[in-house]
Amino acid sequence: MTLSNTLYRCAAGETFDSVALDVYGNEKYACEILSANPDLCLLTVFTGGELLDLPVVEIPEDDTENDEEVAMPVTPPWKE
């Protein structure tokens, strides 16, 4: 899937990670958004109203990284 170059208006409290998850379906694409917006790269949390340039990102069809579930132990290791 290819997403076209477009603008995204941030809401208060959003981060590069949350925008990547919302737009591309995976937080791992936050680096691409950061690279496309060097003037905003020092912000950790948006105040709202910032415009991000969203780069074209090739997302593989078989990208199932989000679908994987990590099994968490029921009992912490130090209590076993």
SULSUL-V756177 format. One record per residue. RES is the residue in one small letter. PHI is phi in radians with two decimals (* if undefined). Layout:
res=(RES;RES)
phi=(PHI;PHI)
//
This chain:
res=(m;t;l;s;n;t;l;y;r;c;a;a;g;e;t;f;d;s;v;a;l;d;v;y;g;n;e;k;y;a;c;e;i;l;s;a;n;p;d;l;c;l;l;t;v;f;t;g;g;e;l;l;d;l;p;v;v;e;i;p;e;d;d;t;e;n;d;e;e;v;a;m;p;v;t;p;p;w;k;e)
phi=(*;-2.07;-1.78;-1.35;-1.14;-2.66;-1.82;-2.31;-1.62;-1.37;-1.70;-1.03;1.64;-1.30;-2.26;-1.04;-1.11;-1.20;-1.17;-1.06;-1.14;-1.18;-1.48;-1.78;1.50;-2.76;-1.19;-1.15;-1.56;-1.07;-1.08;-1.14;-1.17;-1.04;-1.10;-1.41;-2.32;-1.09;-1.24;-1.93;-1.17;-1.47;-1.40;-1.72;-2.36;-1.38;-1.50;1.96;1.70;-1.13;-1.80;-1.80;-1.42;-1.69;-1.32;-1.27;-2.23;-1.44;-1.88;-1.08;-1.10;-1.64;-1.32;-1.92;-1.02;-1.22;-1.42;-1.29;-1.83;-1.69;-1.35;-1.65;-1.15;-1.27;-1.92;-1.04;-0.99;-1.30;-1.75;-1.45)
//
